[in-house]
């Protein structure tokens, strides 16, 4: 599933290419998205505003003059992709939804059909369910307060989207390794100094991943159909049996809450 860096990569690319373009029509090609069909006629002629990210969702504002008519909120989930197809180019994959633009088309392709597209009409609906890692309100002190007395393992706590929004399995494994923290440690047992380190490493790793257009293992591609390159920089995720690049101990993989956890028993306490 695309995590924050992959979604941010797509958002930055689409904002640069699509902001200000006119929507000529909306084609719903999947019955699962039939709730969008009533919008097809009413949105024709609206203009795409500045595209943004909210948690793991891509937010596409549609403006009518100075007013925002509403927002299309796209959650890519397992296999969803937003692909920009220029005028005259063939569609590279079957699409569930097609936005016909003044030049070209924006396709929502999704092989497994787990992705969602919602029409939002109120600003309150745009808010992510938890703190965004780059929100100024997401501070070490705020994280420490959220986790106060929490007994859940640190990895599970970080993956809860109602606490911190946008983190998934890949980046949590990497953040915990960089912070020298065990995924099994109780979230409520961290000291403020450890939250400061985790907060710093979380932002550093996410920024580095965004710079490298995210991580690709199977399905993720950006808006141009290209793969992210951050996978070459992973320190522990997917590296069971290899030596830890920091201490030389053997990286372990264990199942935690029905997910794989990669970690180094030599330097993560």
PyMOL commands that set and color helices and strands:
alter all, ss='L'
color gray80, all
select helices_A, chain A and resi 4-18+31-36+39-42+123-126+140-146+154-159+169-178+187-189+192-211+230-233
alter helices_A, ss='H'
color red, helices_A
select strands_A, chain A and resi 23-28+47-48+52-54+57-64+67-75+80-85+95-101+105-110+116-120+131-132+164-165+251-256+259-264
alter strands_A, ss='S'
color yellow, strands_A
deselect
rebuild
show_as cartoon
